[in-house]
Amino acid sequence: MPITGLPHPAAEQDSAADVLADLEADLAPHDAVAEIWVEYKQTGSAQRREELIIHYAPLVSMVASRIAMRLPSSVEHADLVSYGMFGLIDAIEKFEIDREIKFETYASARIRGAVIDELRQIDWVPRSVRSKARAIDRAHAELEAQWHRRPSDDEVAQHLGVPVVDVRAVHAQVSRANVVALDELLAVGAERAEPMSMLDTVVQGHGDDPARSFEAKESKYLLGRAICQLTDREKLVLTLYYFQNRTLAEIGAILGVTESRISQVHSAAVVRLRQLLDEAERG
C-alpha cells in the first residue's frame, strides 16, 4: 500500500505537547502502576508486561490519530494502532524506571517511530522520490501564494533550479503509486438507487487463481483459530468493531464501559492475534 505525505519524525512535536500533557495526566503512574513497573523490571513477568501494555494502550491510539491526520483515507486507523503497539511493547521492555523522564514521553517517540517505519516498509515509492515530491509541493505552494495562480511545471522547475523533466518524472512516479480503497463509495449522482464502490467498476476476470484461493482459505482458518483463543470480551469487541462497523464509543456504551477501556481491549486483542498468527506461521 503506497503512502503519500509521510510525516517527518520531528514534525508536530510542539503542536502535540498539550495533548500529550493531558494524556500523561490521565495515565499518570499511580501507586498500583508503579508497583507493576517495579515487579516487571525485577522479574520480567509476562503478566505484568501485558498489564502495562493494556494500561498504556490509549497512548498508542492518540499517537496513531495524530499521524492519521497527515495520511490518505486508504490508511486504516486500526492498522496504525497495530503498528504502534510494537513501539509500545519495545518501549516497555527498554524503559528504565529510574530515569528522570516520564514513560509517556519516552514511549510516544517509540510508538511514532514504529508506525512511520512500518508505513515506509509498505510504501513502494522510494524515500528519495518522496523527498523530491515534498520539495516540489513546497515550491508549488510558495509560487501559488506569490502569484495567486497555479504555477506550471516549467515555473516550478525554474524555482527549484532543476530540469523540468525531473519535475514531471517525480509527478509520474508518485501518481502511479496512488491507490484508492476498493470499498470506497463513489459519487455517481442521485439517479442511482444504490451506491457504487470502486470494486463495482472493476471487471472481474474469468476463473480463480488456485494458489491465491488456497492461501486465502488457509489465512481464514488460522485467523479463525486464533480468534477462538481470545477472551469472550475480546471476541465481542472485535466482532462489533470489524463486522458490525461500530465505533469504540458505541461499543463502550453497549458494554457499559468507557471508550478508553474498549480501546485497551481492542489493542490487547490485536497484539494477541498477531502473536498467535506468528506462532502458527512458525509452527
Secondary structure, DSSP 8 states (H G I E B T S, - for coil): ---SS---TTTTTTTTHHHHHHHHHHT---HHHHHHHHHHHHH--HHHHHHHHHHHHHHHHHHHHHHHTTS-TTS-HHHHHHHHHHHHHHHHHH--TTSSS-HHHHHHHHHHHHHHHHHHHH--S-HHHHHHHHHHHHHHHHHHHHHSS---HHHHHHHHTS-HHHHHHHHHHHHHH----TT-EE---TT-SS-EEGGGGS---SS--HHHHHHHHHHHHHHHHHHHTS-HHHHHHHIIIIIS---HHHHHHHHTS-HHHHHHHHHHHHHHHHHHHHHHHH-
